[in-house]
Amino acid sequence: MSLDAEFANRHNFSAGPGVLPEKVLNQLSAAILEVPDVGLSLLGISHRSEWFKAVVDECCQQIRTLMGLDEDWAILLLQGGATQQFSQVPEHFLRGHTQPADYLCTGYWSSKSLPPARLCGPMRCLWDGACEGFSCLPEPSLAWNPRAPYLHYISNETVEGLQFGFVPGLDEVPRVCDMSSDFLSRPVDASKFSLIYAHAQKNLGPAGVTVVLVRRSWLQGKGRHLPDYLQYEAQIKANSILNTPPVLAIYTVLLVLRWLRHDVGGLQAMAQINARKAAILYSALAHGADQIQVHANKGCRSQMNVAFRFGNPTLQQRFLGEAHAAGLHGLEGHRSIGGVRVSLYNAMTIQSVQDLSDFITDFFQNS
Ligand SMILES: Cc1ncc(COP(=O)(O)O)c(C=O)c1O
């Protein structure tokens, strides 16, 4: 990798696909030519080989260890992105029910999760932040339905930069959570959940694979009306190798999981690093309070995605242009709300966040 490429990769603040650890990029580029111990290019190894079965097994084992999951949890590596889970979850756990599932609508992505659920059965949107422009999250006490088949919510709204600091809902109602943009960024009390899903392209690897964690005791034969490919049970039976899986994406996930466990030191250590990065950035932004506004209200601001906008659109354009020229990439806000968005995924280093924060502070001072 040239020095320029290294610099650009380190300063990639994109919301996803996002930055990956430099060590992983180096291992991956070597594996594309030749996987150690196999002698073949990663791109030409059969998904039916013993080597690949071991890769899938180790991925699952690493996730189990990192998150402290017991054997009731099945761990799947699926395709179709988080979007497929918006349908696959209600197809398994809502179809045929008379009680509505509870959904929280806290931002752009959770609003996408509602229509597929409505197609499968009764659901109600228990809380909707749209009229507040998705700038805040609900309080813990809502009129939860104790008979709901499940509660669905998104722990981190990637577009607006909102993150739950508590686990919403009732313990007697199964919780389903889309953790796509904060998966493995902090410890999670898995005992509170029945199903967790997260696509890879934020904290885990490249696009193409989605991790689904599901309790076997909750699943119990559900979803048998679905074709095999869409059935969690059939995927569990096939060990996530029901058809041709994305070998490159899954191998990259394994390299990232090894990095997270052995180089970073696990989820507690990762959470401390992520808290430090967010503190550096938010404190730089506080110096520009007369020029910018952070999208999320204090108290629900995300440590993974920080969305803000300048009061003056011309100044914002200048900021984005100068940042790009300085080698700071991926800062444009999502097309639905515009502005600026900084993503601080696991692989983003404290030094790179400091570099961006220094740039922001200089910009505020000189404009
Ligand atoms: C929280 C969240 N959920 C769902 C999605 C949609 O994911 P995919 O493109 O993998 O279907 C995204 C996309 O960024 C997201 O951030």
The ligand as an SDF file (V2000), in Angstrom:
LIG
                    3D

 16 16  0  0  0  0  0  0  0  0999 V2000
  -28.9830    0.5730   11.0090 C   0  0  0  0  0  0  0  0  0  0  0  0
  -29.1500    0.1390    9.5850 C   0  0  0  0  0  0  0  0  0  0  0  0
  -30.0700   -0.7970    9.2860 N   0  0  0  0  0  0  0  0  0  0  0  0
  -30.2610   -1.2190    8.0190 C   0  0  0  0  0  0  0  0  0  0  0  0
  -29.5120   -0.7200    6.9770 C   0  0  0  0  0  0  0  0  0  0  0  0
  -29.6910   -1.2770    5.5700 C   0  0  0  0  0  0  0  0  0  0  0  0
  -28.6490   -2.1780    5.3720 O   0  0  0  0  0  0  0  0  0  0  0  0
  -28.3640   -3.0280    4.0360 P   0  0  0  0  0  0  0  0  0  0  0  0
  -27.9320   -2.0550    3.0000 O   0  0  0  0  0  0  0  0  0  0  0  0
  -27.3060   -3.9910    4.4380 O   0  0  0  0  0  0  0  0  0  0  0  0
  -29.6260   -3.7220    3.6680 O   0  0  0  0  0  0  0  0  0  0  0  0
  -28.5430    0.2630    7.2410 C   0  0  0  0  0  0  0  0  0  0  0  0
  -27.7170    0.8070    6.1410 C   0  0  0  0  0  0  0  0  0  0  0  0
  -26.7660    1.4850    6.3090 O   0  0  0  0  0  0  0  0  0  0  0  0
  -28.3630    0.6970    8.5810 C   0  0  0  0  0  0  0  0  0  0  0  0
  -27.4470    1.6140    8.8740 O   0  0  0  0  0  0  0  0  0  0  0  0
  1  2  1  0
  2  3  1  0
  2 15  2  0
  3  4  2  0
  4  5  1  0
  5  6  1  0
  5 12  2  0
  6  7  1  0
  7  8  1  0
  8  9  2  0
  8 10  1  0
  8 11  1  0
 12 13  1  0
 12 15  1  0
 13 14  2  0
 15 16  1  0
M  END
$$$$
